[in-house]
Amino acid sequence: MLRRLFIAMVLATSVVVGSTSPSTARDRDSSAFRDLAIGKDYRVRVAAVLALSKSKSAGARPALERALRDPHPAVRAAAAAALKVQGNAAAVPALKAALAAESSAGVKRQIQGAIDRLSRRSSKARFLVRLGKFENRSGVKDATLGSLLRRHTRDRVAQLSDIEIVADGLDVAAEGKSRRLPAFTIDGSVTQLSRRHGADGVGYAARVEYVIREMPSQTLKGSISGSAQALAEARRARGRQALAQLQSDAVAGAIESALKGAPLALEAACGSSVVPRGR
């Protein structure tokens, strides 16, 4: 079983010290991912879905979305319910695709309920955002960093009720005009990713930066940035896979640090401290 063993995560100036509880949660998540992927008994897979509904892992939502295509209807229904509980509006496209392919009336009701709940949450957005260009400017040669940044950014923004990400291919400016909401494009980059080795452990320090542009004028309206460190005890951070996980978590932590300020940054970009809610 793969264990992700961290002793600390530093977000900007905040330090969260690891304990047995986070480690236990990570072990439980690993078991749930495994059971959902290879469990032969549908009841084992349902139990895994229920466990992942409470998980804070970045991989939980994609795993639950895949479970919408499980051969057993009980697993598919549980996956829809779990996505509803998680409350992440980024799951709506997968739910809609599953609804179109679903043959069970009971599962369809569960999926539709999840779509309705998540869509209502999305309708409360005050800002529309299109994810623009994401790149690695850290100097580290890693072709996956840009896509990692985009994926984690999409997942984190989807959790912010004030902000709605428009689907790829849609004109964010046109959407903003039709819904009478301010529209922006956000570009992101990893600006730092450095290896650390000291008395407090080994790991990575990461920094990310986002640039906000108003649409359709493309006017630069500001930027937000965040940094984080992911550290582990030296004896437990051996091998390429363990180091890659620390690197990914450092980037995810920096994204979390930066995007906490996204709603206020978008308010400032609108030129007003108060942006009307609704349409």
Buried (B, 14 or more C-beta within 10 A) or exposed (E): EEEBBBBBBBBBEEEEEBEEEBBEBBBBBBBBBBBBEEBEEBEBBBBBBBBBBBBEBBEBBBBBBEBBBBEBBBBBBBBBBBBBBBBBBBBBEBBEBBBEEBEEEEBBEBBBBBBEBBEEBBEEBBBBBBBBEBBBBBEBEEEEBBEBBBBBBBBBBBBBBBBBBBEEEEBBBBBBBEBEBBBBBBBBBBBBBBEBEEEBBBBBBBBBBBBBBBBBEEEEBBEBBBBBBBBBBBEBBEEEEBBEBBBBBBBBBBBBBBBBBBBEBBBBBBEEEEBEEEE
